[in-house]
Amino acid sequence: MRPCIPTHHRVHRYFNSLPGLPPAHRAPTHHLPPMPPSRNDPCPCGSGKKYKSCHYARDRAAAAEAEVAAAAAAAPEAARVAALEAHVEAVTERLLRFARARYGAEWLMDVLRREGLLQNGPLPNAEVPLVLSWLTQYRVDSTGLTLVETWRRHQRGAASDDDQVILDAYANAWLSVWEVAEVQPGTGLRMVDLLTSEERFVRDVRTSDLLERCNAVLAIVLDCDGVSFYGGMYLQPLPSLEVARVTDAARRLCGVPTGAVSPQMLRDPKLHLGLLALWREQVEEFRNLPNSMFKGPDGKPLTFTRDEYDLAAPSDVVANRLALLPSVREVDGEPGSREFVVRQDADVMPESLKELSDVQLTLSATQLTVETASARHIDEIRAMLEANLSGLVRFRLRKEEDIAQLLRASLEQAARSGRAPDFG
């Protein structure tokens, strides 16, 4: 099955096509997996046949088997991750209780003030998970020992095996910028560290439903017993076109302008504060981007536009007519629907339509929808369809969403959906 291209990914690709867009705002795509061939493409095996007449059926069967196997394998891992996450919370609470008992009830607030984390008021909920992780490596007094090391010394061997697993995982982890390369909804995400180039499959059901490819998060990823999960994450993700400034600044902090940054360097608690400040600054800048950043070459606001058509003929008849159009080709879609895209390189396509970034047509049993990240030429698309599908479809309505609001609302939803631990 062809992976569904998320709306925001199509928006990012449209941004990249805009002339004069600052390089720092372009979305890197080198981590994205290649798209599989569509049914009517030549088969990759080189037989000269169309993919659907050659290896398509075998590949679909293999993919289905892989999905079943992955689901079966994920069940025990999901239970293990849930248990580990619960133990992380328990260990964190015990560390904070230990710190309050040893250094006083105001120790936590004193540390936050001393390190400048309260300069702009109370600590935002979005930053709490990362700050809690950072505290585990905070050097608490003149001995130079971290909070975890001091706690271990006073535990006198009373730490359980699970305690040791969690503490060792934190000792080996690092804070970095992780980009979503692949999403498995309901299971987790394949993440790529943009600084170290390390990759992990992070088990996390919540973010697998919220994040999309090209999103990035500032996070600590823990590796325990062969599974990876978040040990702390800034609860405000960013689209990757906004992350280039963070990674460039982070590389300057590390003194590594190119190539992979050492994970050991990213374990420095002082550097954690620098990364946290960079991320916070970029989040605020993104929220306050000038409206000009969300306008096309014609000066009009960028919108995600969706036209809906009711079918006046069986969907198979409509599909056959669409397949005859030189500028339209069918691609693999989700079960229960058929998907088509407007070919960018078609010689017969009107010159104005060649400027479109991506036009996707989805045909169900009762409806045809057209989606594009530009409203500029949506009327030409409508005219093309109505001229060639006369009597087969009836235009019903048009929906438009402001892309700036769409992206910002998505980020706000991700932040609100995160469950921030309580300091108390």
Secondary structure as GFF3:
##gff-version 3
##sequence-region A 1 424
A	DSSP	alpha_helix	7	17	.	.	.	ID=ss1
A	DSSP	three_ten_helix	23	25	.	.	.	ID=ss2
A	DSSP	three_ten_helix	51	53	.	.	.	ID=ss3
A	DSSP	alpha_helix	56	103	.	.	.	ID=ss4
A	DSSP	alpha_helix	107	114	.	.	.	ID=ss5
A	DSSP	three_ten_helix	125	127	.	.	.	ID=ss6
A	DSSP	alpha_helix	128	136	.	.	.	ID=ss7
A	DSSP	alpha_helix	147	155	.	.	.	ID=ss8
A	DSSP	alpha_helix	161	172	.	.	.	ID=ss9
A	DSSP	beta_strand	175	184	.	.	.	ID=ss10
A	DSSP	beta_strand	188	193	.	.	.	ID=ss11
A	DSSP	beta_strand	199	203	.	.	.	ID=ss12
A	DSSP	alpha_helix	205	210	.	.	.	ID=ss13
A	DSSP	beta_strand	215	224	.	.	.	ID=ss14
A	DSSP	beta_strand	227	233	.	.	.	ID=ss15
A	DSSP	beta_strand	238	239	.	.	.	ID=ss16
A	DSSP	three_ten_helix	240	242	.	.	.	ID=ss17
A	DSSP	alpha_helix	244	254	.	.	.	ID=ss18
A	DSSP	three_ten_helix	265	267	.	.	.	ID=ss19
A	DSSP	alpha_helix	269	287	.	.	.	ID=ss20
A	DSSP	three_ten_helix	291	294	.	.	.	ID=ss21
A	DSSP	beta_strand	303	311	.	.	.	ID=ss22
A	DSSP	alpha_helix	315	324	.	.	.	ID=ss23
A	DSSP	beta_strand	328	331	.	.	.	ID=ss24
A	DSSP	beta_strand	338	342	.	.	.	ID=ss25
A	DSSP	three_ten_helix	351	355	.	.	.	ID=ss26
A	DSSP	beta_strand	359	363	.	.	.	ID=ss27
A	DSSP	beta_strand	367	372	.	.	.	ID=ss28
A	DSSP	alpha_helix	378	388	.	.	.	ID=ss29
A	DSSP	beta_strand	393	402	.	.	.	ID=ss30
A	DSSP	alpha_helix	403	417	.	.	.	ID=ss31
###
